[in-house]
């Protein structure tokens, strides 16, 4: 007996495989083009130079990582040739919890450059190997995700050392590396404390859903219609500011979280052969994801705002996600 409903699995795959292009993606793409064009023009001269980078920040689950990964795939598709004759390549490294600069070097070798470290190596040896291997493998840049974790909370000297080390990667005389540093808003304060590093990084800001902004109302409407159209169901009956307030509340005002119940609702409607999305589809999707009582959701209760606070909803989603990963 198979435990896979292939029709449902295919419906989820179709929607999860789609990439909705937010307007903010254009600003991020412009940043990538600026960074790579700057690198290309300097490398073409054959002289020593310093690379540039991006500082991508915003609250958790606002879509930073997804947008960066999408653009990195395009950068790494082999179509952007660099002056050294090799295609552009930027690797990605996730910072998982607090770590030292030495730990980050080990992570960079293992996760970004796919090279196991040997025996006991000093911090200097590790980072020398990062530079050597990056050049050998044709790696022109590194994306460090959740970058705020590298900064110690109490040690001013430790923070200054890390900032200077990032700057050294950009200025490495043998093989300068472009950097994409992404994380939550506190990362901005860390970077701003090192004026030279801040100058070398172009900021790109992601924000939460703010329905006081007409453009966010329109964007949420476009997002819902895009996924509904792909699923072959009609969203027009829910296209109202009242529904968008409920959806924004349910997902803790996070763009990244808004997509999850939207996909669940679209698949549920498609599986039931319903032609149109209803609040009930979203209610069931929400309670199934959060393990709240059936029918208890922002989509089903008339005066929902006193009962469902945006930040509490975000914590609920994150707690469920953390539990699922354990």
N, C-alpha and C positions, 0 to 999 in steps of 0.2 A: 504493500500500500504506500503510495507516494504522499508525502506531507507537503508537497509543493503544488499550489494552485497555479498552474502555468499561465492562465489567463490574467489572474491578478498580478502575478509576478511580472508579466510582460507590460501590463498597464503601469505598474510602478516604475519599471525600467524606462519606459518611454518618457515619463514625466521627470524622473530623476536625472535622466540623461540630457534633458533640455537645459539650455543656458539662456536665462533671461538677461538681456542687456540693460542694466540700469544706466541712467545718465551719468552717474558718478564714474562708470567704467571708462567713459571717454576721457575724463580728467586723468584717471590712472594710466590709460594708454598714452596720453600725451606726455605724462611723466616718464614712462618707459622709453618713448621715442626720444625725448630730450636727453635722458641718461645715456642711451646707446649711441645716439648721434654724437654727443660730446666725446664719448670714449673712442669711437671710430675715427673722428677727425684728429684727435690727439695721437692715437696709435699710428695713424698713417704717416706722421712726420718722422717716426723712428727715434724720437727723443724721449727722455724721461718725462713723465707727466703724472698728474693726480686724477683719479677717477672721481665721478660724482655718484650720488645715490638718491634714494627716496626714503622718506619717513612717512609711513602709512599708519594712521592712528584712528581710533574711534572706539566706542563701547563694544564689549563682547557681543558676538553673534549679529553683527551688522553687515556681514558679508565680506570683510577684508580678505580673509584667507582664500575664499572661493574665487574672488575677482583676481587676486594675484596669481593663484594657480592657473586660472584660465589664460591669463596673459603670458605666464611663463611657458605654458605649453606652446603658445604661438611663437615666442622668442626662440624656443628650442626645437622648432620644427625643421631646422636646417636651411631655411630660406634666407636668413640674414647672415651674409658672409662678412667676416671681420678682416681687417688688413693683414692679419697673420696667415690668411688663407683658410682658416677653419671657420665653421659656422659658430655663430654666437651661442653661448651656453651659460645659463645661470642656474645653479643648483639651490635646493631649498633645505633648510635645517630647522626643525622644530625644537624650541627650548621647553623642556618638560620640567617645570619646577625650578627652584633656586639652584644655580650652579656657579662655579668659579670660571675664570677666563681659561684656565687649563682644561676644565671639564668641557667648555665650549669647543676648544680645539679638538679634543677627542671626538666629540659629537660631529664636528665638521668633517673630520677624516672618515668616520664610519658611515654617517648618514648622507653626507653630501658628496664625498669623494669615493665612497665604497672601499675604503682601505682600512684594514684592521691595524690597530696600534700594537707595537711589540714591546714586551717587557716594561721596565720602568723608564719612562722618558720624562725629561724636564719640560716645563712649560715652553721654554724657548725652542727646544727640539721639536715639540709637537707643532708649533706654529710655523717653524721653518719648513716642516714637512707639508703643512697645508699650502704654503706658497709654492713649494716645488711641485707638488702634485697638481695643483690648480693649473700651473703653466703647462705641465706635461700632458694633462688631460684636455687642455683647451677650455678650461672653465674661466669665464670672464667676469663672473659675478656670483654673489651668494645672497640668498634671501634668508634672513633670520626671523622666524615667526615667534610670536609671544616674547618679544625681545626684552620686555620689562623685567623678566625673571633674572636677567644677568646682573642687574644692579643691586648691590647691597643696600639695605635700608638705613643703616646707621653709619657706615664708614664713608666719610667724604673722600678720604684718600683712595679707598678702593674703587669708588665710583669714577674718580678722576683718572685712575689707571686704565679702567675699562674704556672710557671715552677716548683716551689717547690711543689705546690699542685699536679701536675701530678706525680712528683717523689714520693710523699707520697702515692698515689694510688698503685704504683708498690711495695712500701715498707711496706704497711699496715701490721702490725704484726698479726692482727686477720684474715685477708682475703686479701692477695695481689692479685691485678688484673693485668692481661696482658693488654697492651694498644696497639691499632693500631691507630696511628695518621696519617691522610691523608689530603692533601691539596696542594695548589700551591707552587711554589718554595720558596716563601718568608718564608714559615714555617721552612725551613732548618736553616735560620739565627736565628730565635727565639730559636729553640731547641739548636743550637750550643752555645748559650750564657750561657747555664747551663751545665757545663762539666759532672757532674754526671748523669744527665738525658740523655744527648747525648750518654753516654757510655752504658746505658741500652737499647737503641733503635737501632736496625739494620736498616740502610738506604736502601730503594729500590727506584730507580729512573725510572720514565717514561719519554720518550722524544717524541717530535713531529716527524712527518714524515720528514725525511731528505734524499732526493733522491740522494744526493752526496754519500750516503752510499749504496754500492751494496746490503747489507742485507735488507735495507728498500725497495729497488726496488723489490727484490725477495718476500718480505713479502706482499707488495701491490699486486703483481701478484698472489700470493697464496690466498690472501683474496678474490680477485675478482673471481678467478676460483672456490673457495669453495662455495660462494653464488650462482654463476651462475649454478654450477652443482646441487646444492640443488633445484634450481628453474627449472632445466631441460632445460636450454638454454646454448648456446655456447658463450664463452667469447673470444675464440682464436683470432678472428679478431681484437680485441682491445688491445691485449697483446703487448704493445710497450712502450718505455720510454716516447714518446711524449704524449700518453694518460695518463700515470701515472702523468706526470707533470700537466696536465689539471685537473685530479681528485684531486691531492694534493692541487692545487691552489683553486679549487672550495670549498674544505672543510677546508680552512685555515690551512692546514698542520696538522690537528687533526685526529688521528686514529678513535676516537669515531664518528666524523662527517662523515668520509669517508663511513661508513657503511650505513648511512641513504639514500643518493642518490643511492647507490648501490642496496639496497633493493627495492627502488622505481622503478629503471630501470628494475630490474629483473621481478618484478610483472607486469610492463607495457608490457614488451616483452611477458611474458607468457599469459597475457590477450588478446594480439593481435595475439596469435598463431605464433609469430615470433620465428624462430629457433635459431637466433643469436642476441646477444646484439650489438647495434650500438651506435654511438655518439649521435644520435637523441634521443634515449631513455634516456640517461643521461642529455641531454639538457633540455628535457621536465621536467624531475624530478627536476632538479636544479631550473628552473624558477618557477615551481609550488611551491616549498618550499620557495623561496626567494621573490616571487612576482615581479620579474623583467620581463621586456617585453619578450614575446615569442621569442625564437631564440637568445636572448642576454645572452650568457654564455661562459665560458672558453672552452666548448666542441664544439662550433660552429664558433668561431671567430679565424681566422688563427693566427694573432699576438695578443694573448689574454693577455700576461703578463703585458703590460703597462696599461691595462684597469682593470685588476682584481688583486689586491694586496692581498696576503695571510692574513695579519692581518685584513684588511678591510672585507674580506670574513668571517672571524671568527666573527667579530662584527655584521655583517649582520645576520648570523645564530643566534647569541645570542639574538639580538634584536627581531627577529621573534619569538623565543622561549619564551622570556619574555612577549611579547604581547599576545601570545596564552595562557599563564598561568594566565593573568589578567582577 
